[in-house]
């Protein structure tokens, strides 16, 4: 099997001269800014306008992530059998526009409730699942395998830039306009994303044959391949533990540490600044030490700064500085993890199974989060916020242990042409 040489420098910015990838990147980047505002605005609306407590914050996070647990695998089976997954992504964008726009409308009519926020988060979560299970087909249609790392570096850079601009803008908009009206910008970005996706002209992988439901094909492929299987176990553990942190961080920072919405927005922005740094470093890290070792380094970089958050106490300037350092470090590590990990998975998954396997990936990454959110809310109520954060952050540090027996540290390069197995005969050579 021929592998791409990770030492060959490819300028990532040069990909933006290619029309298909430029439109894909634009759709991705524009909507991310709005997403980052939503991540801050909806929890702040719940806390500041509706007096939500730890348990309600847990449920709010859970309903947003529950579709990833329930719908990813059937959604992946459906997406693999479609001729145009791009069309489904456009429908998802339009639906998310309508759902997010309903929040400021309800607030203007003095009808905003926690139930409305729960429903909005669930609908947006369900449509996001649809978008994600189709996304990797479109990504693979606009790039060749030897440019996956560079393409993912640009996408992660956009995500990080949005994480820098979004929370800061979101915190300011919440203070000036109130939380619901800060969501107007997010709603508009989904429309712009839909327009960009509609202009892409690329040939996607052909639909898979319809043999049975196909619901278990992705899971069978993952369990038959030791290296990606253990990688997903590590990702699931890291995701679960990080959700402990993110579920309670807004409440913890405002109620126990005394941060204002504007200051909290700046602290959140440090995740993106770290991500920008990590996304610029990741291609060089991959070229220097290889794909697998870069993933291991990303796991450690993401998790090791987390314990600083429950550890910090003292004067407000010190608290803000330590939180900023923790968020910057985790953001940098997250980018170094995401870029080679996503590239590796896209490269090793057979095209006819791509959505079904990525649905399993989504379930591992996002599906554990609603369970973690409810558990975090419950433990936060019973044990207190700081002890619950300690449980999550220490667990995140230990997540890297899954990778030790995986053999991932020996994977140096990406395969350019994965074998294409029948659902019951996975190609082990492509992933092990």
C-alpha positions as CSV (number, residue, x, y, z in Angstrom):
1,X,0.0,0.0,0.0
2,X,1.4,3.4,-1.0
3,X,1.6,5.9,1.8
4,X,1.9,9.7,1.6
5,X,5.2,11.0,2.8
6,X,4.5,13.1,5.9
7,X,7.9,14.8,5.5
8,X,6.9,16.4,2.2
9,X,6.0,20.1,2.9
10,X,2.7,21.1,1.3
11,X,1.6,24.7,1.9
12,X,-1.8,24.5,3.4
13,X,-2.9,28.0,2.3
14,X,-2.3,26.9,-1.4
15,X,-5.4,24.7,-1.0
16,X,-7.6,27.8,-0.9
17,X,-6.8,28.4,-4.6
18,X,-8.8,25.3,-5.4
19,X,-12.4,26.3,-5.8
20,X,-14.1,23.2,-4.3
21,X,-12.0,23.3,-1.1
22,X,-12.3,27.0,-0.8
23,X,-16.1,26.9,-0.8
24,X,-16.1,24.0,1.6
25,X,-13.6,25.8,3.9
26,X,-15.7,29.0,3.7
27,X,-18.9,27.2,4.6
28,X,-17.2,25.5,7.5
29,X,-15.4,28.7,8.8
30,X,-18.3,31.1,8.6
31,X,-20.7,28.9,10.6
32,X,-18.1,28.2,13.3
33,X,-18.1,31.8,14.5
34,X,-21.8,31.6,15.1
35,X,-21.4,28.2,16.8
36,X,-18.9,29.7,19.3
37,X,-21.4,32.5,20.2
38,X,-24.1,29.9,20.7
39,X,-21.8,27.8,23.0
40,X,-21.6,30.8,25.4
41,X,-24.9,32.6,24.7
42,X,-27.4,29.7,25.4
43,X,-25.9,28.7,28.7
44,X,-25.7,32.3,29.8
45,X,-29.3,32.8,28.8
46,X,-30.2,29.9,31.0
47,X,-28.1,31.1,33.9
48,X,-28.7,34.9,33.7
49,X,-32.3,35.0,32.5
50,X,-33.9,31.8,33.7
51,X,-31.8,31.2,36.9
52,X,-30.7,27.7,35.9
53,X,-28.8,25.6,38.4
54,X,-26.3,22.8,38.1
55,X,-28.9,20.1,37.3
56,X,-30.6,22.3,34.7
57,X,-27.2,23.1,33.1
58,X,-26.5,19.4,33.0
59,X,-29.8,18.7,31.2
60,X,-29.3,21.6,28.8
61,X,-25.9,20.2,27.7
62,X,-27.3,16.7,27.6
63,X,-30.2,17.4,25.2
64,X,-27.9,19.2,22.8
65,X,-25.7,16.1,22.7
66,X,-28.3,13.4,23.0
67,X,-28.8,13.2,19.2
68,X,-25.2,12.2,18.8
69,X,-25.8,9.1,20.9
70,X,-29.2,8.2,19.4
71,X,-28.9,9.3,15.7
72,X,-25.3,9.0,14.6
73,X,-25.3,5.3,13.6
74,X,-28.6,5.3,11.8
75,X,-27.7,8.6,10.2
76,X,-24.4,7.2,9.0
77,X,-26.1,4.2,7.4
78,X,-28.5,6.5,5.6
79,X,-25.8,8.9,4.4
80,X,-23.6,6.1,2.9
81,X,-26.5,5.2,0.6
82,X,-27.1,8.7,-0.7
83,X,-25.9,10.1,-4.0
84,X,-25.5,13.7,-2.7
85,X,-24.5,14.1,0.9
86,X,-23.9,17.8,0.2
87,X,-27.6,18.3,-0.3
88,X,-28.3,16.9,3.1
89,X,-25.7,19.3,4.6
90,X,-27.5,22.2,3.0
91,X,-30.9,21.1,4.5
92,X,-29.2,20.8,7.9
93,X,-27.9,24.4,7.7
94,X,-31.3,25.7,6.8
95,X,-33.0,23.8,9.7
96,X,-30.4,25.0,12.2
97,X,-31.0,28.6,11.0
98,X,-34.7,28.3,11.8
99,X,-34.1,26.6,15.2
100,X,-31.5,29.2,16.5
101,X,-33.6,32.1,15.2
102,X,-36.5,31.0,17.2
103,X,-34.7,31.8,20.5
104,X,-34.5,35.6,20.1
105,X,-38.1,35.6,18.6
106,X,-39.4,33.8,21.8
107,X,-37.4,36.2,24.0
108,X,-38.8,39.3,22.2
109,X,-42.3,37.9,22.8
110,X,-41.5,37.3,26.5
111,X,-42.1,33.5,26.0
112,X,-38.6,32.1,26.4
113,X,-38.4,29.2,28.8
114,X,-36.0,26.4,29.7
115,X,-38.2,24.0,27.7
116,X,-37.7,26.2,24.6
117,X,-34.0,26.1,25.1
118,X,-34.1,22.3,25.6
119,X,-36.0,21.8,22.3
120,X,-33.8,24.2,20.4
121,X,-30.6,22.5,21.6
122,X,-32.0,19.1,20.7
123,X,-33.1,20.1,17.2
124,X,-29.8,21.8,16.5
125,X,-28.0,18.8,17.8
126,X,-30.0,16.4,15.5
127,X,-29.3,18.5,12.4
128,X,-25.7,18.8,13.4
129,X,-25.5,15.0,13.5
130,X,-26.9,14.9,9.9
131,X,-24.3,17.5,8.8
132,X,-21.4,15.6,10.4
133,X,-22.2,12.1,9.0
134,X,-22.3,13.6,5.5
135,X,-19.3,16.0,6.0
136,X,-16.4,13.6,5.5
137,X,-17.8,12.4,2.1
138,X,-17.8,16.0,0.9
139,X,-14.3,16.7,2.4
140,X,-12.9,13.6,0.6
141,X,-14.5,14.8,-2.7
142,X,-12.6,18.1,-2.7
143,X,-9.1,16.9,-1.6
144,X,-6.8,14.0,-2.4
145,X,-5.5,11.9,0.5
146,X,-2.0,13.4,0.4
147,X,-3.5,16.7,1.4
148,X,-5.8,15.6,4.2
149,X,-3.4,16.8,7.0
150,X,-3.0,20.2,5.4
151,X,-6.7,20.6,4.7
152,X,-7.5,19.6,8.3
153,X,-4.9,22.1,9.5
154,X,-6.8,24.9,7.7
155,X,-10.1,23.7,9.1
156,X,-8.8,23.4,12.6
157,X,-7.2,26.9,12.2
158,X,-10.7,28.2,11.3
159,X,-12.2,26.5,14.3
160,X,-9.6,28.0,16.5
161,X,-9.9,31.5,15.0
162,X,-13.7,31.2,15.6
163,X,-13.0,30.1,19.2
164,X,-10.9,33.3,19.6
165,X,-13.4,35.7,18.1
166,X,-16.6,33.9,19.0
167,X,-16.5,33.9,22.8
168,X,-15.1,37.4,23.1
169,X,-17.7,38.7,20.6
170,X,-20.3,36.5,22.3
171,X,-19.5,37.9,25.8
172,X,-19.7,41.5,24.5
173,X,-22.9,40.8,22.6
174,X,-24.5,39.2,25.6
175,X,-23.7,42.2,27.8
176,X,-24.9,44.7,25.1
177,X,-27.8,42.9,23.5
178,X,-28.7,40.1,26.0
179,X,-28.0,36.5,25.4
180,X,-30.9,35.6,23.1
181,X,-30.2,38.4,20.6
182,X,-26.5,37.4,20.4
183,X,-27.8,34.3,18.6
184,X,-29.0,36.3,15.6
185,X,-25.5,36.2,14.2
186,X,-25.3,32.5,14.6
187,X,-28.5,32.0,12.7
188,X,-27.3,34.1,9.8
189,X,-24.0,32.1,9.5
190,X,-26.0,28.9,8.8
191,X,-27.6,30.6,5.7
192,X,-24.2,31.7,4.4
193,X,-22.8,28.2,4.9
194,X,-25.7,26.7,2.9
195,X,-25.0,29.1,0.0
196,X,-21.3,28.2,-0.1
197,X,-22.1,24.4,0.0
198,X,-24.6,24.9,-2.8
199,X,-21.9,26.2,-5.1
200,X,-19.5,23.2,-4.7
201,X,-19.1,21.0,-7.8
202,X,-17.4,17.8,-6.8
203,X,-17.9,14.1,-7.3
204,X,-18.6,12.2,-4.1
205,X,-18.0,8.5,-3.5
206,X,-20.8,6.4,-5.0
207,X,-23.5,5.2,-2.6
208,X,-23.1,1.9,-0.9
209,X,-25.2,-1.1,-1.9
210,X,-28.3,-1.5,0.1
211,X,-27.9,-4.8,1.9
212,X,-29.8,-5.0,5.2
213,X,-30.0,-2.0,7.5
214,X,-26.2,-1.4,7.6
215,X,-26.4,-0.2,11.2
216,X,-23.7,-2.5,12.5
217,X,-21.3,-2.4,9.6
218,X,-19.4,0.6,11.0
219,X,-19.1,-0.9,14.4
220,X,-17.9,-4.2,13.0
221,X,-15.2,-2.4,11.0
222,X,-14.0,-0.5,14.1
223,X,-14.0,-3.6,16.4
224,X,-12.1,-5.6,13.7
225,X,-9.2,-3.0,13.6
226,X,-7.3,-2.7,16.9
227,X,-5.6,0.6,16.2
228,X,-8.6,2.8,15.3
229,X,-10.7,0.9,17.9
230,X,-8.4,1.8,20.8
231,X,-8.1,5.4,19.4
232,X,-11.8,5.8,19.6
233,X,-11.9,4.4,23.1
234,X,-9.4,7.0,24.1
235,X,-11.3,9.7,22.3
236,X,-14.5,8.7,24.1
237,X,-12.9,8.8,27.5
238,X,-11.3,12.2,26.8
239,X,-14.6,13.5,25.5
240,X,-16.6,12.2,28.5
241,X,-14.2,13.8,31.0
242,X,-13.9,17.1,29.1
243,X,-17.7,17.3,29.1
244,X,-17.6,17.3,32.9
245,X,-15.5,20.4,32.7
246,X,-17.5,22.2,30.0
247,X,-20.9,21.5,31.5
248,X,-20.1,23.2,34.8
249,X,-17.4,25.7,33.7
250,X,-19.8,28.6,33.0
251,X,-21.6,28.1,36.4
252,X,-18.3,27.5,38.2
253,X,-16.6,30.6,36.7
254,X,-19.5,33.0,37.4
255,X,-20.8,31.7,40.8
256,X,-17.6,30.6,42.5
257,X,-14.8,32.5,40.8
258,X,-16.8,35.7,40.2
259,X,-16.0,36.2,36.5
260,X,-18.3,38.5,34.5
261,X,-19.7,37.4,31.1
262,X,-17.2,39.6,29.3
263,X,-14.2,38.2,31.2
264,X,-15.5,34.7,30.8
265,X,-15.7,35.3,27.0
266,X,-12.0,36.3,27.0
267,X,-11.0,33.2,28.9
268,X,-13.0,31.0,26.5
269,X,-11.3,32.8,23.6
270,X,-7.9,31.5,24.8
271,X,-9.0,28.0,23.7
272,X,-9.1,29.3,20.2
273,X,-5.8,31.1,20.5
274,X,-4.2,27.9,21.6
275,X,-6.0,26.1,18.8
276,X,-4.6,28.6,16.2
277,X,-1.1,27.9,17.6
278,X,-1.7,24.1,17.5
279,X,-3.1,24.1,14.0
280,X,0.0,25.9,12.7
281,X,2.3,23.5,14.6
282,X,0.5,20.2,13.8
283,X,1.6,19.7,10.2
284,X,5.2,20.2,11.2
285,X,4.7,17.9,14.2
286,X,3.3,15.2,11.9
287,X,6.2,15.6,9.4
288,X,8.8,15.4,12.2
289,X,7.5,12.5,14.4
290,X,4.7,10.9,12.3
291,X,0.9,10.7,12.4
292,X,0.6,8.3,15.3
293,X,3.1,9.9,17.7
294,X,1.5,13.3,16.9
295,X,-1.9,12.0,18.1
296,X,-0.4,10.7,21.3
297,X,1.2,14.1,21.9
298,X,-2.1,15.8,21.2
299,X,-3.8,13.7,23.9
300,X,-1.3,14.8,26.5
301,X,-1.3,18.4,25.4
302,X,-5.1,18.5,25.5
303,X,-5.5,17.0,29.0
304,X,-2.5,18.0,31.1
305,X,-3.5,21.7,31.5
306,X,-7.1,20.8,32.6
307,X,-6.4,20.2,36.4
308,X,-5.3,23.9,36.6
309,X,-9.0,24.8,36.5
310,X,-10.3,23.2,39.7
311,X,-6.9,23.9,41.3
312,X,-7.0,27.7,40.9
313,X,-8.0,30.1,43.7
314,X,-6.9,33.5,44.9
315,X,-7.2,37.0,43.6
316,X,-9.3,37.5,40.5
317,X,-6.3,38.5,38.3
318,X,-4.5,35.3,39.2
319,X,-7.6,33.3,38.6
320,X,-8.1,34.8,35.2
321,X,-4.5,34.2,34.3
322,X,-4.5,30.6,35.3
323,X,-7.7,29.9,33.6
324,X,-6.4,31.5,30.4
325,X,-3.2,29.4,30.5
326,X,-5.2,26.2,31.0
327,X,-7.6,27.1,28.1
328,X,-4.7,28.0,25.8
329,X,-2.8,24.8,26.6
330,X,-5.8,22.6,26.1
331,X,-6.7,24.4,22.8
332,X,-3.2,23.9,21.5
333,X,-3.2,20.2,22.4
334,X,-6.7,19.7,21.0
335,X,-5.6,21.0,17.6
336,X,-2.5,18.8,17.6
337,X,-4.8,15.8,18.4
338,X,-7.6,16.6,15.9
339,X,-5.6,17.3,12.8
340,X,-3.7,14.0,12.5
341,X,-6.5,11.9,14.1
342,X,-9.1,13.1,11.6
343,X,-6.8,12.7,8.7
344,X,-5.8,9.2,9.9
345,X,-9.5,8.1,10.2
346,X,-10.5,9.5,6.8
347,X,-7.6,7.9,5.2
348,X,-8.0,4.4,6.6
349,X,-11.8,4.1,6.3
350,X,-13.0,2.6,3.1
351,X,-15.1,5.1,1.1
352,X,-18.2,2.8,0.9
353,X,-18.2,2.6,4.8
354,X,-17.1,6.2,5.4
355,X,-20.3,7.6,7.0
356,X,-21.1,4.4,8.9
357,X,-17.7,4.3,10.5
358,X,-17.6,8.1,11.1
359,X,-21.0,7.6,12.8
360,X,-19.3,5.3,15.2
361,X,-16.6,7.9,15.7
362,X,-19.3,10.5,16.4
363,X,-21.0,8.2,18.9
364,X,-17.7,7.7,20.7
365,X,-16.8,11.4,20.6
366,X,-20.2,13.1,21.1
367,X,-22.5,10.3,22.2
368,X,-20.9,10.0,25.6
369,X,-21.3,13.7,26.3
370,X,-25.1,13.8,27.2
371,X,-24.4,11.0,29.7
372,X,-21.4,12.9,31.0
373,X,-23.4,16.2,31.2
374,X,-26.2,14.6,33.3
375,X,-23.7,12.9,35.5
376,X,-21.7,16.2,35.9
377,X,-24.9,18.1,36.8
378,X,-25.9,15.4,39.3
379,X,-22.4,15.2,40.9
380,X,-22.1,19.0,40.9
381,X,-25.3,19.2,42.9
382,X,-24.3,16.4,45.3
383,X,-20.6,16.9,45.7
384,X,-20.1,20.5,44.7
385,X,-18.6,22.0,41.5
386,X,-14.9,21.9,42.4
387,X,-14.8,18.1,43.3
388,X,-16.8,17.2,40.2
389,X,-14.3,19.2,38.1
390,X,-11.4,17.3,39.7
391,X,-13.1,14.0,38.7
392,X,-13.3,15.1,35.1
393,X,-9.9,16.6,34.7
394,X,-8.0,13.7,36.3
395,X,-10.0,11.2,34.1
396,X,-9.0,13.2,31.0
397,X,-5.3,13.0,31.8
398,X,-5.6,9.2,32.1
399,X,-7.4,8.8,28.8
400,X,-4.1,8.5,26.9
401,X,-3.6,5.1,28.5
402,X,-5.9,3.6,25.9
403,X,-3.3,4.4,23.2
404,X,-0.4,2.6,24.8
405,X,-1.4,-0.9,23.5
406,X,-2.8,0.4,20.2
407,X,0.3,0.5,18.1
408,X,-0.6,4.0,17.0
409,X,2.8,5.3,18.0
410,X,4.2,3.2,15.2
411,X,1.9,4.7,12.5
412,X,4.1,7.2,10.6
413,X,2.2,8.0,7.4
414,X,-1.3,8.0,6.0
415,X,-2.4,5.4,3.5
416,X,-3.5,7.0,0.2
417,X,-5.6,4.1,-1.1
418,X,-7.4,2.1,1.7
419,X,-8.6,-1.3,0.8
420,X,-12.4,-1.5,0.2
421,X,-13.8,-4.5,2.0
422,X,-17.2,-6.0,2.1
423,X,-18.9,-5.1,5.4
424,X,-18.2,-8.5,6.8
425,X,-14.5,-8.7,5.7
426,X,-12.7,-5.5,6.9
427,X,-9.4,-4.7,5.4
428,X,-7.0,-5.0,8.4
429,X,-4.0,-3.9,6.3
430,X,-5.5,-0.4,5.9
431,X,-5.8,0.3,9.6
432,X,-3.3,-1.9,11.6
